[in-house]
Amino acid sequence: MRQPGIIFDLDGTLVDSVYQHVAAWHSALLANGIAAAQWRIHRAIGMSGRLFLPKLLKDEGHCTSKPLIGRLERAHDDRFNVMIRQVIPLPGALQLLRQLKRRPVPFAIATSGDAKQTKRLLGRIVGLPSCPVITANEVASAKPAPDLFELAAGRLQKDPTECFVVGDSIWDVLAGRRMKASVVAVRTGGFDGHELQESGAYRVYADLLELSESLGQLGFPPESSK
Amino acid sequence: MRQPGIIFDLDGTLVDSVYQHVAAWHSALLANGIAAAQWRIHRAIGMSGRLFLPKLLKDEGHCTSKPLIGRLERAHDDRFNVMIRQVIPLPGALQLLRQLKRRPVPFAIATSGDAKQTKRLLGRIVGLPSCPVITANEVASAKPAPDLFELAAGRLQKDPTECFVVGDSIWDVLAGRRMKASVVAVRTGGFDGHELQESGAYRVYADLLELSESLGQLGFPPESSK
């Protein structure tokens, strides 16, 4: 068995940004006269706007049109960009990535965000070790399509089945399973731990601190023995 | 069997304010140099600050002191009060309360919020039918202590065991069960539906729209037959 690679989601997994995304979408929708409940917006985070907005708009009794989707996406991005300054790394993120670099275990970051937003979010993790970063700009379909994770596996020179995917949302679990990776879920995006498990997560941890302490459960040898 | 009374929680049950509470606490904590993950703050919403802050501060490696708790509570309130203008009623809230008024089924609102904040939140539900409203100002202990719900049952002239409690958080379920009410949970606060069920909810619905359509499951006769 070769050394597995690890592919990390960004929002809600490495940085604490899911609630800012909820607030940005909620405000963008309200500004366009659409009153969507925040818990329903929350459950869609991790997908791109053009994937979840059509159903959300239909449920709220609004017609979907390409110009409206575009307007809402721009309104979200404007608001989220202002909120990025409140985004901080999630507990254990930096320590885990540094530990993987030391061992070494190859890892990459794959996110549904665009290149510009991703660059700003990664800037919030001071001291982030270098690694391949795949953004929505490089693929035709965002999660739950497996394209982002497949590209990341390739960048790590790993077969997709050799990889662990680490993410916080149902969409990460579904996308990772479609490429036959083992998906480890963390609860730091505020998603239902039971639902993550039921979606087929290989293992669910509270956060990256718990994951770091549990690398043995995933088959990684203790760091000191290397 | 007498006609049951229904006691509603406010935040996350009748109005879509849980995510604003998360943002207000997150910002209040950051302003005091405390970086708490938002999903952990989310899970504490529904309790009063003085109940959840000591554990949260300890987990983040900060000492708890009465002045710090007071400062954080005031910082939260200042921020939340600004955010109230983005708070809107949750889908089905107004329709359900109006239907109960018509039948008539006696109902009350019981919230961990203080009187001033509650008045402003209730003002966001335009056309709210009159009913008893119990706030944290009237009890010594907020949820998960049963005091608020017990006071509400008394105001409805019902024995606590004759009441349904409707809430969105684990703390509503625990408080309602302590007074031996049947607790109906809704998922509109963004809480884990499985965890609400496991905490002992009598029934879990997506939102008040689904609850309204399911009153027969709770033993209320169809409205038209009355």
Chai-1 contact restraints between the chains, C-beta under 6 A:
chainA,res_idxA,chainB,res_idxB,connection_type,confidence,min_distance_angstrom,max_distance_angstrom,comment,restraint_id
A,D16,B,A37,contact,1.0,0.0,6.0,A-B,restraint_1
A,D16,B,Q38,contact,1.0,0.0,6.0,A-B,restraint_2
A,Y19,B,V22,contact,1.0,0.0,6.0,A-B,restraint_3
A,Y19,B,Q38,contact,1.0,0.0,6.0,A-B,restraint_4
A,V22,B,Y19,contact,1.0,0.0,6.0,A-B,restraint_5
A,A35,B,I88,contact,1.0,0.0,6.0,A-B,restraint_6
A,A37,B,D16,contact,1.0,0.0,6.0,A-B,restraint_7
A,A37,B,L90,contact,1.0,0.0,6.0,A-B,restraint_8
A,Q38,B,D16,contact,1.0,0.0,6.0,A-B,restraint_9
A,Q38,B,Y19,contact,1.0,0.0,6.0,A-B,restraint_10
A,W39,B,T188,contact,1.0,0.0,6.0,A-B,restraint_11
A,W39,B,G190,contact,1.0,0.0,6.0,A-B,restraint_12
A,H42,B,G190,contact,1.0,0.0,6.0,A-B,restraint_13
A,I88,B,A35,contact,1.0,0.0,6.0,A-B,restraint_14
A,L90,B,A37,contact,1.0,0.0,6.0,A-B,restraint_15
A,T188,B,W39,contact,1.0,0.0,6.0,A-B,restraint_16
A,G190,B,W39,contact,1.0,0.0,6.0,A-B,restraint_17
A,G190,B,H42,contact,1.0,0.0,6.0,A-B,restraint_18
A,D192,B,D192,contact,1.0,0.0,6.0,A-B,restraint_19
A,H194,B,H194,contact,1.0,0.0,6.0,A-B,restraint_20
